[in-house]
């Protein structure tokens, strides 16, 4: 890691040091990590007495102070009134009302509406139902001054009463920030913040950013983003640098030569000539697979279609595949998984392409080259640990033994000698090499590895109530030595537009309850390197503090359908926000929300931290209906393409507002708007119709649902009632909610598969992905050992989640017993 301006923010990570429970947290966050503990005991929660509270404490604690003050005043008045000569005096207080318990007998599974009270204070003044409400005094003997004293007391009371009203009125009038910094924002305030977001402003920002891509220095773009965020008022914006190992194109582009004719072609299908090289020099250079093996291989080309287990089993019966070249289609399964199968089967090289039939008709990419990364994530030289100064470096020039070369569909057509027009009755005919024909080719790949600096831009908006809880908002910026794609400018323009709208409100005295962390990641094209290194660098802090990740990676990929990806616990919230884009419910299309694998910087937070995640994207319907994982290919998308899809940037504006409202609600609701029961339902749905499901799995899933139902009804619903909102219980509840998904991180997953099993391979499959893969693997092999291992992983995950919910219920029950 290079010299960072800071490791984590000074302001956003110091917290409220007046709170003894926060002190160790912020000790861990300043600079690098230092582990400190509370003296004596390790406690997650402390009950703070009224006489120990500092002025900066949460609003929830203020109500207890009011209790103490009220009781003290009542005692003082009692002593004052207890003077000789009084007639019998009786103080009548308001009758104590017991708060009703929420009903749990009839469980309602409708989407939960989080409370919208702007205060959310716990308003119970007495804990015991037999609280003494009457004080009886015996009548003293007659006194001639009784009337004068009563008149004096009455006048004093009137003056104090009027003074109290005036003081309260002007205090409230002069301190509006107390109301706006309360535990939750109502929908009106959400809209007040978001209404300043305009598509025209996003378009201007996008065009300004596009002008920066000509720079080959990643640091230049990062500095300009930092300057812009700082000018908008965002505090503590940092540049975080890491020195990482990148695999870059060689001095000359790769080539594929037909042995029969001696014809040489570049990856885009153009002949190997000096004129063709000048025509699109950068596109030719950057048509490569990062971290592929280097060298020259001459062998037979064997069509393996999409390269799944069935395809390879069929081909192995027909031909000897050892050290041959596979003609592989991108899509349907993760690329890293398919390459691992080919490597195990014995192939020596891969020609990778996208079949035009899998793309929307509007996408004419026959001659387009593309780039892919074979890096599963992070700096390959420091796998599993951060690339900071002094770390041991592994020099890994390649991450596979295969020679992998992406090629265009036009080159594939030349290799298999197909006519240009491949449509039959208006239907597209997939590319396919005839089995009875032999093609011998020579493929040459040359890349270089070198250490380069990757920079992240990280800015913080510190929360006022829970500053140690983070909502991370992620975009990405252009990385040098990769395609000059314009998707990053779209992503950066959207996150900047939201920051601008948010800071306008902050300047008027408002702040969110939880800290919002804005991140622009570097090195995304090479395997999400920037986000992985930052996550590994601050892993211990992030594991404890991050409550959600909102991705703004690819706001607009098409213009026909809004596609939402969300963790199961956040799908209800996302469904509610989707109505923002459809004011007339009778004409709303079916909500397109799924928990599926996505290719962006959210990867580390989903798979290593178990953080609930949301991403909104506009797509083409054909893309959604076609094979998944086509987005693994990075095409040289130009600025004009994005402006053609969204000329007025209305789609960008919609994505910004949808994402912004989700960010605001997660950052401001006293109780996190997560749904525990939806996780249990997702688990049960993933086991339906699965051939590998066992009775033990079904029984555990049923117990998980029962525990989640109890948790939802007994704890979530009362907590969303402002009258039942005890600050200690709210904090405990939120800690349980933010860690729900961590139970579903399995230790071992196939290459390219998510470790978080709550996410499926795509929106069309509902089974657990690792069970699907294990079943396919079992069919091709005599042994079922892989299937048994996968079943054990899923079983242990469900059991861990059930135990987690059960333990949470036990903790809450013990707290109630202790208070009673």
Number of C-alpha atoms within 10 A of each C-alpha: 20 15 13 14 12 17 20 24 22 16 14 25 23 21 24 22 15 14 16 15 17 17 17 16 25 24 19 18 24 18 14 12 18 12 11 12 14 14 7 6 7 8 10 10 11 9 8 14 10 16 8 10 16 15 11 14 14 19 20 22 22 17 17 19 14 13 15 14 13 13 12 12 11 13 12 12 11 15 10 9 14 16 12 12 16 20 16 11 14 12 12 10 11 8 11 16 10 11 10 9 9 13 12 13 7 7 11 12 11 7 13 16 12 20 19 18 18 17 18 24 22 20 16 17 15 12 11 10 10 8 10 10 11 12 11 10 13 11 12 13 9 11 11 8 10 14 12 10 15 13 11 10 14 12 12 11 12 11 11 12 11 11 12 11 11 12 11 11 11 10 11 13 10 9 11 12 14 13 14 19 21 25 26 26 24 15 12 9 14 17 13 12 21 23 11 16 22 19 21 15 15 25 23 12 18 25 16 13 21 19 10 16 22 11 14 15 16 22 20 13 23 25 16 14 22 20 13 14 24 15 11 16 17 21 18 19 24 23 20 25 25 26 21 26 26 25 25 20 23 15 10 13 22 24 22 27 20 17 15 9 8 11 12 19 22 23 32 24 24 18 18 18 11 9 11 16 18 10 11 11 14 17 22 24 23 27 28 29 25 27 28 25 21 18 12 15 18 19 21 19 24 25 21 22 18 20 25 19 17 14 13 20 16 12 16 12 9 10 10 13 21 15 17 19 30 24 22 24 25 24 22 17 20 20 25 18 17 22 25 16 16 25 18 10 16 15 22 21 28 24 22 24 24 24 23 19 15 19 19 17 12 8 8 10 18 19 15 19 28 28 23 25 23 20 23 18 22 28 30 24 21 19 16 13 18 24 27 17 11 7 12 12 14 12 13 16 20 20 15 18 16 23 24 27 26 25 29 25 24 22 22 24 18 14 19 16 10 14 8 9 8 15 11 8 7 7 9 15 14 13 19 16 21 10 11 5 9 12 15 17 22 18 24 18 22 19 23 15 17 12 14 16 21 28 31 28 26 27 24 23 27 27 23 24 24 22 23 25 26 27 22 24 25 24 30 30 30 31 27 21 19 22 21 23 18 22 25 26 26 29 24 27 27 31 25 22 25 21 19 21 19 26 20 15 15 16 10 10 14 20 24 28 27 25 27 26 21 23 24 29 29 30 30 26 26 27 24 25 29 31 29 28 30 25 21 19 19 16 19 15 17 20 18 16 20 23 24 26 22 22 25 29 28 23 29 23 19 21 16 12 17 24 19 21 23 22 28 27 24 24 23 21 23 23 16 13 17 21 14 13 13 12 10 9 8 7 8 12 10 6 14 14 22 19 24 22 24 19 15 21 28 27 24 22 22 24 20 20 21 26 27 25 24 26 24 25 23 21 19 18 15 16 18 17 13 15 16 22 18 20 15 20 20 18 19 20 15 13 17 11 14 20 15 12 16 18 14 15 23 15 20 26 23 23 22 26 26 20 25 27 20 19 21 23 22 25 29 25 24 32 25 24 25 24 22 24 21 22 23 25 16 20 25 18 15 20 19 12 10 15 11 15 14 12 8 10 20 17 11 20 24 18 17 26 23 17 23 25 22 18 20 23 20 18 19 24 19 18 24 23 18 18 16 21 20 18 19 15 18 20 17 15 20 18 19 17 22 23 20 21 25 20 19 23 21 20 10 13 17 15 16 20 23 26 22 27 28 24 27 22 25 19 17 13 12 23 23 21 25 27 25 19 20 20 20 16 19 17 14 14 12 8 11 14 13 18 21 15 15 23 19 14 20 20 18 17 21 23 17 18 24 23 16 19 24 18 14 19 19 12 14 17 13 11 13 11 9 8 7 8
